[in-house]
Amino acid sequence: MKITMVLTISLMIGSAAMAAEPEPGRTDGPEGSELGKGGYRSWRTPGQFFVEGTFGAAAVDFEAKDPSLNTSETDLVSGLNVGYLLDDHIGLHLAFSHISSDQAANLYGIGIRNSLGLEPFNYFFTLDAELYSPDGGSSRFGVAPGVGAEMVLNDRLQVGLRFQHDFIFDDNTISINRFTTRLQFKF
């Protein structure tokens, strides 16, 4: 009885040790011999947080029902996005941008992004739901599609350019064209 228990426990411990993931190695040999070998030492599981800073120019066009009130101004814009990549291609993000100078407005957004990773370059599309909040007026809802390209510097750092057009829903027509540079860090 004791010998049977010792053998059973030994077999369980031995099979658990054999089930552990082996170290990456070569996969030379016939088909099927690569089981338990190969792989990437720095492979990550899906899901990764990121933070990115943006800086550029924003052209704000305001077209009122009275043509004498129409304005178009270009100012500096800066922002910060924080997000989570569900996998290498789809991500969710929260965004904050501030348009400085005479227009002084904040943009708060939540959105999705789709990346087409073709390293060393990456192309992406975004779609944000936004709250346009000028300092001297009431807040308005908007939608902001965007497109961009970036260069992958390493597995954590990317730098690139983005264009985003904001459609602000109001009685008057308000549109914002943003051209920004961006620096993204994944952790």
N, CA, C and O of each residue as an XYZ file, in Angstrom:
748
protein
N       0.822     -1.193      0.000
C       0.000      0.000      0.000
C       0.872      1.266      0.000
O       0.640      2.193     -0.776
N       1.883      1.284      0.889
C       2.774      2.438      0.961
C       3.554      2.599     -0.336
O       3.780      3.721     -0.789
N       3.964      1.491     -0.933
C       4.728      1.548     -2.177
C       3.837      2.096     -3.298
O       4.317      2.862     -4.134
N       2.573      1.729     -3.334
C       1.639      2.228     -4.350
C       1.433      3.733     -4.204
O       1.395      4.459     -5.197
N       1.301      4.198     -2.962
C       1.127      5.645     -2.732
C       2.381      6.407     -3.137
O       2.280      7.462     -3.763
N       3.551      5.901     -2.797
C       4.809      6.561     -3.152
C       4.969      6.608     -4.665
O       5.382      7.632     -5.209
N       4.647      5.506     -5.358
C       4.722      5.488     -6.823
C       3.720      6.459     -7.449
O       4.053      7.140     -8.419
N       2.501      6.534     -6.914
C       1.481      7.450     -7.443
C       1.922      8.901     -7.274
O       1.804      9.704     -8.199
N       2.430      9.229     -6.085
C       2.895     10.607     -5.836
C       4.083     10.927     -6.726
O       4.181     12.038     -7.247
N       4.998      9.965     -6.911
C       6.167     10.176     -7.781
C       5.734     10.404     -9.224
O       6.277     11.276     -9.902
N       4.762      9.629     -9.699
C       4.251      9.810    -11.063
C       3.578     11.169    -11.228
O       3.741     11.815    -12.263
N       2.820     11.615    -10.218
C       2.161     12.928    -10.294
C       3.188     14.048    -10.335
O       3.053     14.984    -11.124
N       4.215     13.962     -9.493
C       5.260     14.995     -9.483
C       6.037     14.972    -10.794
O       6.342     16.025    -11.354
N       6.361     13.770    -11.289
C       7.089     13.655    -12.552
C       6.296     14.185    -13.726
O       6.867     14.846    -14.593
N       4.982     13.915    -13.789
C       4.170     14.422    -14.901
C       3.982     15.927    -14.806
O       3.901     16.593    -15.838
N       3.908     16.489    -13.593
C       3.809     17.942    -13.435
C       5.085     18.616    -13.907
O       5.037     19.681    -14.524
N       6.229     18.003    -13.622
C       7.505     18.578    -14.068
C       7.632     18.510    -15.577
O       8.193     19.421    -16.186
N       7.127     17.456    -16.193
C       7.191     17.331    -17.646
C       6.218     18.280    -18.334
O       6.447     18.672    -19.479
N       5.120     18.660    -17.647
C       4.115     19.546    -18.235
C       4.550     21.004    -18.196
O       3.931     21.838    -18.857
N       5.599     21.340    -17.439
C       6.082     22.716    -17.389
C       6.541     23.141    -18.778
O       7.027     22.323    -19.558
N       6.384     24.414    -19.077
C       6.745     24.927    -20.397
C       8.251     24.889    -20.580
O       8.991     25.425    -19.756
N       8.712     24.260    -21.654
C      10.157     24.177    -21.883
C      10.715     25.511    -22.363
O       9.984     26.383    -22.831
N      12.005     25.640    -22.236
C      12.697     26.819    -22.734
C      12.620     26.860    -24.261
O      12.542     25.811    -24.900
N      12.642     28.069    -24.858
C      12.676     28.146    -26.317
C      13.913     27.434    -26.850
O      14.980     27.479    -26.237
N      13.762     26.785    -27.980
C      14.887     26.076    -28.563
C      14.725     25.958    -30.059
O      13.831     26.566    -30.648
N      15.584     25.182    -30.665
C      15.551     24.995    -32.112
C      14.423     24.047    -32.482
O      14.004     23.215    -31.677
N      13.940     24.183    -33.702
C      12.857     23.321    -34.184
C      13.281     22.557    -35.432
O      12.463     22.313    -36.319
N      14.554     22.181    -35.506
C      15.018     21.376    -36.639
C      14.452     19.966    -36.515
O      14.287     19.459    -35.406
N      14.161     19.347    -37.618
C      13.704     17.966    -37.570
C      12.427     17.778    -38.354
O      11.926     18.706    -38.990
N      11.906     16.566    -38.301
C      10.702     16.255    -39.062
C       9.475     16.973    -38.489
O       9.486     17.451    -37.355
N       8.428     17.033    -39.301
C       7.169     17.662    -38.908
C       6.659     17.040    -37.611
O       6.659     15.817    -37.464
N       6.230     17.870    -36.681
C       5.721     17.389    -35.404
C       6.768     17.353    -34.311
O       6.422     17.221    -33.137
N       8.045     17.468    -34.666
C       9.090     17.405    -33.647
C       9.250     18.744    -32.924
O       9.994     18.829    -31.947
N       8.563     19.791    -33.392
C       8.731     21.105    -32.784
C       7.854     21.294    -31.555
O       7.922     22.341    -30.912
N       7.033     20.309    -31.213
C       6.175     20.449    -30.039
C       7.023     20.671    -28.803
O       7.939     19.902    -28.512
N       6.704     21.736    -28.081
C       7.450     22.039    -26.869
C       8.708     22.830    -27.107
O       9.433     23.115    -26.154
N       8.999     23.197    -28.333
C      10.205     23.966    -28.636
C       9.817     25.231    -29.396
O       8.659     25.403    -29.778
N      10.768     26.093    -29.606
C      10.527     27.311    -30.365
C       9.898     28.387    -29.493
O       9.937     28.307    -28.265
N       9.325     29.383    -30.131
C       8.681     30.457    -29.393
C       9.550     31.691    -29.295
O      10.680     31.722    -29.781
N       9.005     32.696    -28.665
C       9.694     33.965    -28.498
C       9.846     34.239    -27.019
O       8.883     34.143    -26.257
N      11.037     34.573    -26.621
C      11.296     34.842    -25.217
C      10.545     36.089    -24.741
O      10.117     36.131    -23.588
N      10.374     37.095    -25.586
C       9.714     38.341    -25.174
C       8.272     38.422    -25.650
O       7.713     39.517    -25.713
N       7.651     37.291    -25.988
C       6.261     37.302    -26.438
C       5.373     37.750    -25.304
O       5.562     37.339    -24.158
N       4.402     38.592    -25.616
C       3.508     39.083    -24.576
C       2.101     38.560    -24.813
O       1.716     38.258    -25.942
N       1.357     38.461    -23.754
C      -0.036     38.067    -23.886
C      -0.833     39.279    -24.335
O      -0.388     40.408    -24.128
N      -1.992     39.084    -24.942
C      -2.798     40.226    -25.369
C      -3.152     41.123    -24.191
O      -3.313     40.660    -23.062
N      -3.268     42.397    -24.474
C      -3.605     43.370    -23.450
C      -2.378     44.132    -22.986
O      -1.453     43.557    -22.413
N      -2.381     45.445    -23.243
C      -1.238     46.260    -22.867
C      -1.714     47.698    -22.698
O      -2.447     48.212    -23.543
N      -1.306     48.346    -21.618
C      -1.655     49.739    -21.386
C      -0.680     50.642    -22.125
O       0.465     50.262    -22.369
N      -1.144     51.853    -22.485
C      -0.261     52.819    -23.121
C      -0.641     54.226    -22.686
O      -1.763     54.488    -22.252
N       0.318     55.111    -22.816
C       0.103     56.539    -22.606
C       0.801     57.254    -23.751
O       1.900     56.875    -24.155
N       0.152     58.297    -24.273
C       0.775     59.042    -25.369
C       0.521     60.533    -25.199
O      -0.561     60.961    -24.796
N       1.531     61.292    -25.511
C       1.423     62.738    -25.519
C       1.300     63.234    -26.947
O       1.905     62.672    -27.860
N       0.513     64.293    -27.143
C       0.336     64.859    -28.484
C       0.602     66.361    -28.437
O       0.382     67.019    -27.421
N       1.079     66.883    -29.561
C       1.333     68.319    -29.683
C       1.232     68.698    -31.151
O       1.742     67.988    -32.017
N       0.569     69.825    -31.433
C       0.444     70.256    -32.819
C      -0.391     71.510    -32.972
O      -0.374     72.399    -32.121
N      -1.129     71.565    -34.086
C      -1.950     72.730    -34.412
C      -3.395     72.319    -34.607
O      -3.686     71.223    -35.086
N      -4.307     73.223    -34.227
C      -5.739     72.990    -34.401
C      -6.343     74.191    -35.117
O      -6.232     75.327    -34.655
N      -6.986     73.924    -36.256
C      -7.685     74.970    -37.004
C      -9.171     74.853    -36.677
O      -9.815     73.870    -37.044
N      -9.716     75.860    -35.985
C     -11.115     75.850    -35.573
C     -11.894     76.771    -36.502
O     -11.605     77.963    -36.603
N     -12.889     76.198    -37.182
C     -13.756     76.957    -38.089
C     -15.141     77.064    -37.482
O     -15.751     76.057    -37.122
N     -15.641     78.298    -37.368
C     -16.964     78.559    -36.809
C     -17.793     79.261    -37.882
O     -17.497     80.391    -38.271
N     -18.834     78.575    -38.352
C     -19.721     79.146    -39.367
C     -21.091     79.373    -38.750
O     -21.830     78.424    -38.485
N     -21.418     80.622    -38.527
C     -22.694     80.979    -37.915
C     -23.757     81.166    -38.987
O     -23.450     81.251    -40.176
N     -25.008     81.227    -38.552
C     -26.106     81.492    -39.487
C     -25.970     82.891    -40.079
O     -26.374     83.142    -41.214
N     -25.400     83.788    -39.296
C     -25.095     85.138    -39.783
C     -23.660     85.126    -40.311
O     -22.729     85.001    -39.516
N     -23.448     85.251    -41.626
C     -22.096     85.151    -42.197
C     -21.080     86.149    -41.641
O     -19.876     85.910    -41.729
N     -21.543     87.257    -41.074
C     -20.601     88.236    -40.533
C     -19.917     87.732    -39.255
O     -18.910     88.304    -38.838
N     -20.439     86.685    -38.636
C     -19.864     86.137    -37.409
C     -18.917     84.957    -37.651
O     -18.373     84.394    -36.701
N     -18.719     84.583    -38.914
C     -17.836     83.454    -39.239
C     -16.397     83.756    -38.849
O     -15.902     84.860    -39.077
N     -15.734     82.773    -38.262
C     -14.327     82.918    -37.894
C     -13.576     81.632    -38.215
O     -14.160     80.552    -38.309
N     -12.280     81.779    -38.379
C     -11.397     80.638    -38.574
C     -10.053     81.002    -37.961
O      -9.401     81.951    -38.396
N      -9.642     80.242    -36.948
C      -8.388     80.525    -36.263
C      -7.592     79.236    -36.094
O      -8.159     78.152    -35.961
N      -6.285     79.372    -36.101
C      -5.396     78.232    -35.873
C      -4.568     78.515    -34.629
O      -3.936     79.565    -34.511
N      -4.581     77.565    -33.709
C      -3.842     77.694    -32.451
C      -3.112     76.394    -32.142
O      -3.288     75.384    -32.822
N      -2.295     76.445    -31.107
C      -1.590     75.255    -30.652
C      -2.542     74.340    -29.887
O      -3.448     74.805    -29.196
N      -2.326     73.040    -30.021
C      -3.104     72.055    -29.277
C      -2.127     71.056    -28.657
O      -1.141     70.667    -29.284
N      -2.408     70.653    -27.436
C      -1.606     69.633    -26.770
C      -2.558     68.691    -26.051
O      -3.678     69.070    -25.708
N      -2.113     67.471    -25.828
C      -3.020     66.533    -25.201
C      -2.326     65.317    -24.630
O      -1.114     65.139    -24.756
N      -3.140     64.483    -23.994
C      -2.675     63.260    -23.373
C      -3.745     62.187    -23.575
O      -4.920     62.411    -23.285
N      -3.335     61.038    -24.069
C      -4.228     59.893    -24.241
C      -3.726     58.754    -23.365
O      -2.521     58.521    -23.259
N      -4.650     58.059    -22.746
C      -4.348     56.883    -21.939
C      -5.260     55.780    -22.439
O      -6.461     55.992    -22.609
N      -4.697     54.599    -22.677
C      -5.540     53.550    -23.231
C      -5.069     52.155    -22.936
O      -4.088     51.928    -22.228
N      -5.817     51.216    -23.512
C      -5.550     49.795    -23.331
C      -5.698     49.110    -24.678
O      -6.746     49.203    -25.316
N      -4.650     48.424    -25.110
C      -4.683     47.661    -26.353
C      -5.194     46.261    -26.046
O      -4.551     45.508    -25.315
N      -6.352     45.913    -26.606
C      -6.919     44.586    -26.369
C      -6.055     43.511    -27.007
O      -5.883     42.430    -26.444
N      -5.514     43.806    -28.174
C      -4.512     42.979    -28.843
C      -3.668     43.922    -29.690
O      -3.693     45.132    -29.465
N      -2.933     43.405    -30.644
C      -2.057     44.263    -31.433
C      -2.810     45.205    -32.367
O      -2.217     46.156    -32.876
N      -4.101     44.966    -32.607
C      -4.823     45.742    -33.612
C      -5.953     46.610    -33.070
O      -6.281     47.617    -33.697
N      -6.552     46.277    -31.958
C      -7.715     46.999    -31.437
C      -7.383     47.561    -30.064
O      -6.785     46.883    -29.228
N      -7.783     48.823    -29.841
C      -7.549     49.439    -28.550
C      -8.644     50.417    -28.170
O      -9.390     50.891    -29.028
N      -8.739     50.717    -26.890
C      -9.656     51.705    -26.335
C      -8.819     52.784    -25.675
O      -7.758     52.492    -25.124
N      -9.286     54.042    -25.721
C      -8.511     55.099    -25.090
C      -9.397     56.225    -24.564
O     -10.513     56.435    -25.040
N      -8.871     56.943    -23.571
C      -9.448     58.172    -23.044
C      -8.515     59.293    -23.474
O      -7.294     59.149    -23.425
N      -9.097     60.410    -23.896
C      -8.273     61.488    -24.447
C      -8.624     62.829    -23.807
O      -9.780     63.102    -23.484
N      -7.611     63.643    -23.638
C      -7.778     65.030    -23.216
C      -6.887     65.888    -24.104
O      -5.708     65.585    -24.289
N      -7.458     66.970    -24.657
C      -6.679     67.927    -25.452
C      -7.074     69.335    -25.044
O      -8.214     69.587    -24.655
N      -6.120     70.246    -25.137
C      -6.378     71.647    -24.831
C      -5.929     72.505    -26.008
O      -4.776     72.441    -26.435
N      -6.852     73.304    -26.522
C      -6.536     74.278    -27.574
C      -6.239     75.593    -26.866
O      -7.083     76.116    -26.138
N      -5.046     76.123    -27.077
C      -4.615     77.310    -26.331
C      -4.917     78.597    -27.080
O      -5.549     78.586    -28.136
N      -4.458     79.696    -26.518
C      -4.556     81.038    -27.081
C      -5.977     81.581    -27.008
O      -6.662     81.380    -26.006
N      -6.431     82.270    -28.063
C      -7.724     82.949    -28.044
C      -8.905     81.994    -27.908
O      -9.923     82.352    -27.315
N      -8.782     80.798    -28.443
C      -9.920     79.883    -28.456
C     -10.106     79.164    -27.125
O     -11.240     78.857    -26.755
N      -9.052     78.895    -26.410
C      -9.065     78.288    -25.077
C     -10.228     77.323    -24.883
O     -11.251     77.677    -24.299
N     -10.062     76.115    -25.372
C     -11.098     75.085    -25.240
C     -10.457     73.759    -24.865
O      -9.307     73.486    -25.211
N     -11.214     72.947    -24.159
C     -10.789     71.603    -23.803
C     -11.631     70.597    -24.571
O     -12.818     70.818    -24.812
N     -11.009     69.497    -24.950
C     -11.697     68.406    -25.630
C     -11.486     67.139    -24.797
O     -10.352     66.723    -24.560
N     -12.594     66.531    -24.357
C     -12.553     65.284    -23.591
C     -13.142     64.199    -24.469
O     -14.230     64.367    -25.019
N     -12.437     63.089    -24.605
C     -12.922     62.062    -25.517
C     -12.722     60.653    -25.012
O     -11.899     60.387    -24.136
N     -13.502     59.760    -25.591
C     -13.350     58.329    -25.386
C     -13.485     57.701    -26.762
O     -14.360     58.087    -27.537
N     -12.628     56.739    -27.072
C     -12.675     56.217    -28.432
C     -12.040     54.856    -28.599
O     -11.582     54.222    -27.649
N     -12.036     54.434    -29.857
C     -11.436     53.163    -30.244
C     -10.395     53.425    -31.317
O     -10.429     54.455    -31.989
N      -9.482     52.501    -31.472
C      -8.468     52.607    -32.511
C      -8.234     51.244    -33.137
O      -8.338     50.207    -32.481
N      -7.917     51.273    -34.420
C      -7.602     50.068    -35.179
C      -6.249     50.284    -35.825
O      -6.074     51.217    -36.609
N      -5.294     49.434    -35.506
C      -3.930     49.573    -36.031
C      -3.657     48.520    -37.087
O      -4.117     47.382    -36.987
N      -2.904     48.915    -38.097
C      -2.443     48.008    -39.140
C      -0.933     47.944    -39.030
O      -0.228     48.670    -39.730
N      -0.434     47.088    -38.164
C       0.990     47.025    -37.857
C       1.811     46.404    -38.967
O       1.748     45.196    -39.199
N       2.574     47.225    -39.645
C       3.492     46.772    -40.686
C       4.872     47.301    -40.321
O       5.385     48.225    -40.952
N       5.469     46.695    -39.284
C       6.722     47.224    -38.748
C       7.773     47.376    -39.821
O       7.881     46.514    -40.693
N       8.550     48.439    -39.790
C       8.726     49.401    -38.716
C       7.697     50.529    -38.727
O       7.792     51.445    -37.911
N       6.723     50.488    -39.624
C       5.695     51.514    -39.661
C       4.364     50.926    -39.226
O       4.105     49.736    -39.401
N       3.535     51.773    -38.661
C       2.218     51.370    -38.199
C       1.225     52.422    -38.667
O       1.484     53.619    -38.535
N       0.106     51.997    -39.205
C      -0.947     52.903    -39.659
C      -2.174     52.637    -38.798
O      -2.465     51.485    -38.476
N      -2.895     53.687    -38.421
C      -4.019     53.474    -37.529
C      -5.176     54.416    -37.865
O      -5.002     55.466    -38.482
N      -6.354     53.994    -37.436
C      -7.585     54.765    -37.576
C      -8.207     54.882    -36.189
O      -8.160     53.938    -35.400
N      -8.790     56.047    -35.892
C      -9.433     56.247    -34.600
C     -10.834     56.811    -34.804
O     -11.125     57.423    -35.832
N     -11.684     56.603    -33.827
C     -13.013     57.202    -33.798
C     -13.322     57.539    -32.352
O     -13.394     56.654    -31.500
N     -13.506     58.840    -32.078
C     -13.735     59.316    -30.717
C     -15.112     59.959    -30.596
O     -15.602     60.588    -31.534
N     -15.721     59.795    -29.442
C     -16.882     60.590    -29.036
C     -16.315     61.650    -28.099
O     -15.587     61.325    -27.161
N     -16.649     62.926    -28.350
C     -15.988     64.015    -27.623
C     -16.971     64.975    -26.984
O     -18.136     65.086    -27.368
N     -16.437     65.661    -25.990
C     -17.131     66.784    -25.378
C     -16.258     68.011    -25.619
O     -15.150     68.105    -25.090
N     -16.763     68.953    -26.423
C     -16.059     70.205    -26.737
C     -16.481     71.215    -25.684
O     -17.660     71.552    -25.583
N     -15.523     71.701    -24.896
C     -15.823     72.584    -23.776
C     -14.983     73.855    -23.845
O     -13.881     73.900    -23.299
N     -15.504     74.908    -24.525
C     -14.742     76.168    -24.575
C     -14.818     76.897    -23.234
O     -15.783     76.738    -22.487
N     -13.794     77.696    -22.936
C     -13.771     78.419    -21.663
C     -14.913     79.438    -21.560
O     -15.444     79.658    -20.471
N     -15.289     80.049    -22.661
C     -16.310     81.094    -22.623
C     -17.647     80.673    -23.208
O     -18.307     81.492    -23.847
N     -18.074     79.438    -23.018
C     -19.343     79.013    -23.598
C     -19.776     77.667    -23.066
O     -19.156     77.097    -22.169
N     -20.858     77.175    -23.642
C     -21.396     75.897    -23.176
C     -20.726     74.724    -23.901
O     -20.202     74.868    -25.005
N     -20.761     73.573    -23.249
C     -20.161     72.364    -23.819
C     -21.069     71.763    -24.872
O     -22.293     71.870    -24.802
N     -20.432     71.120    -25.864
C     -21.178     70.494    -26.954
C     -20.579     69.127    -27.240
O     -19.397     68.885    -26.999
N     -21.426     68.232    -27.765
C     -21.002     66.886    -28.113
C     -20.457     66.883    -29.535
O     -20.895     67.666    -30.378
N     -19.495     65.993    -29.796
C     -18.935     65.877    -31.134
C     -18.417     64.483    -31.413
O     -18.289     63.656    -30.510
N     -18.122     64.237    -32.672
C     -17.534     62.984    -33.124
C     -16.260     63.330    -33.885
O     -16.242     64.267    -34.683
N     -15.191     62.567    -33.635
C     -13.901     62.899    -34.239
C     -13.223     61.660    -34.817
O     -12.578     60.916    -34.079
N     -13.358     61.424    -36.133
C     -12.571     60.362    -36.762
C     -11.141     60.857    -37.001
O     -10.910     62.055    -37.160
N     -10.197     59.932    -37.025
C      -8.812     60.313    -37.244
C      -8.039     59.223    -37.965
O      -8.470     58.073    -38.040
N      -6.895     59.611    -38.490
C      -6.020     58.694    -39.203
C      -4.585     59.109    -38.903
O      -4.306     60.289    -38.691
N      -3.677     58.138    -38.885
C      -2.292     58.482    -38.591
C      -1.314     57.407    -39.017
O      -1.685     56.300    -39.408
N      -0.062     57.778    -38.924
C       1.040     56.860    -39.219
C       2.108     57.086    -38.163
O       2.319     58.205    -37.696
N       2.775     56.001    -37.798
C       3.815     56.109    -36.785
C       4.943     55.147    -37.089
O       4.782     54.177    -37.829
N       6.077     55.437    -36.505
C       7.240     54.577    -36.663
C       7.488     53.870    -35.339
O       7.542     54.504    -34.285
N       7.639     52.561    -35.403
C       7.885     51.754    -34.214
C       9.384     51.807    -33.918
O      10.191     51.287    -34.689
N       9.752     52.436    -32.803
C      11.160     52.551    -32.434
C      11.648     51.298    -31.715
O      12.765     50.840    -31.956
N      10.822     50.742    -30.838
C      11.089     49.460    -30.187
C       9.753     48.895    -29.714
O       8.708     49.442    -30.068
N       9.751     47.834    -28.937
C       8.481     47.202    -28.561
C       7.656     48.033    -27.586
O       6.505     47.681    -27.326
N       8.192     49.117    -27.036
C       7.457     49.969    -26.102
C       7.261     51.404    -26.583
O       6.409     52.112    -26.046
N       8.011     51.845    -27.563
C       8.013     53.256    -27.946
C       7.692     53.438    -29.420
O       8.258     52.764    -30.280
N       6.755     54.379    -29.706
C       6.383     54.704    -31.075
C       6.249     56.213    -31.188
O       5.851     56.885    -30.237
N       6.585     56.737    -32.363
C       6.466     58.166    -32.628
C       5.772     58.323    -33.976
O       6.030     57.556    -34.903
N       4.884     59.327    -34.085
C       4.163     59.444    -35.343
C       3.397     60.743    -35.501
O       3.540     61.674    -34.709
N       2.570     60.785    -36.556
C       1.741     61.925    -36.916
C       0.286     61.490    -36.986
O      -0.012     60.344    -37.324
N      -0.631     62.422    -36.659
C      -2.059     62.105    -36.732
C      -2.838     63.319    -37.211
O      -2.532     64.456    -36.853
N      -3.867     63.052    -38.040
C      -4.841     64.064    -38.437
C      -6.187     63.640    -37.877
O      -6.578     62.478    -37.986
N      -6.890     64.587    -37.278
C      -8.201     64.302    -36.706
C      -9.140     65.455    -37.044
O      -8.787     66.622    -36.870
N     -10.342     65.124    -37.530
C     -11.350     66.138    -37.842
C     -12.505     65.991    -36.863
O     -13.118     64.928    -36.765
N     -12.796     67.065    -36.141
C     -13.855     67.051    -35.135
C     -15.123     67.664    -35.714
O     -15.111     68.802    -36.182
N     -16.211     66.909    -35.681
C     -17.533     67.407    -36.061
C     -18.266     67.725    -34.762
O     -18.646     66.813    -34.028
N     -18.466     69.007    -34.473
C     -19.136     69.422    -33.241
C     -20.605     69.693    -33.576
O     -20.910     70.466    -34.484
N     -21.510     69.049    -32.831
C     -22.939     69.196    -33.078
C     -23.463     70.440    -32.366
O     -23.446     70.521    -31.138
N     -23.935     71.418    -33.166
C     -24.414     72.693    -32.649
C     -25.336     73.303    -33.702
O     -25.372     72.841    -34.843
N     -26.085     74.347    -33.318
C     -26.917     75.062    -34.298
C     -26.049     75.689    -35.378
O     -26.429     75.726    -36.548
N     -24.891     76.175    -34.984
C     -23.912     76.696    -35.939
C     -22.957     75.561    -36.304
O     -22.905     74.548    -35.607
N     -22.220     75.722    -37.367
C     -21.275     74.690    -37.785
C     -19.914     74.971    -37.155
O     -19.302     76.009    -37.407
N     -19.451     74.030    -36.333
C     -18.132     74.131    -35.713
C     -17.354     72.894    -36.129
O     -17.801     71.766    -35.921
N     -16.190     73.115    -36.718
C     -15.325     71.985    -37.077
C     -13.896     72.317    -36.676
O     -13.467     73.470    -36.711
N     -13.180     71.276    -36.297
C     -11.795     71.437    -35.858
C     -10.941     70.433    -36.625
O     -11.247     69.241    -36.659
N      -9.876     70.920    -37.235
C      -8.889     70.057    -37.889
C      -7.628     70.084    -37.029
O      -7.030     71.138    -36.815
N      -7.236     68.913    -36.543
C      -6.051     68.823    -35.684
C      -4.951     68.035    -36.388
O      -5.172     66.912    -36.840
N      -3.775     68.629    -36.477
C      -2.568     67.969    -36.980
C      -1.606     67.883    -35.800
O      -1.156     68.908    -35.289
N      -1.290     66.670    -35.369
C      -0.455     66.525    -34.175
C       0.651     65.499    -34.385
O       0.528     64.567    -35.180
N       1.725     65.704    -33.649
C       2.751     64.678    -33.504
C       2.421     63.934    -32.222
O       1.785     64.479    -31.320
N       2.860     62.686    -32.151
C       2.531     61.911    -30.967
C       3.692     61.012    -30.587
O       4.449     60.540    -31.436
N       3.808     60.792    -29.296
C       4.814     59.890    -28.750
C       4.080     58.932    -27.826
O       3.477     59.353    -26.839
N       4.132     57.637    -28.147
C       3.395     56.627    -27.376
C       4.367     55.715    -26.644
O       5.363     55.258    -27.205
N       4.053     55.461    -25.374
C       4.835     54.541    -24.563
C       3.913     53.440    -24.046
O       2.900     53.731    -23.410
N       4.254     52.183    -24.313
C       3.487     51.032    -23.838
C       4.160     50.448    -22.607
O       5.386     50.382    -22.524
N       3.355     50.035    -21.671
C       3.911     49.383    -20.475
C       3.064     48.210    -20.051
O       3.380     47.545    -19.065
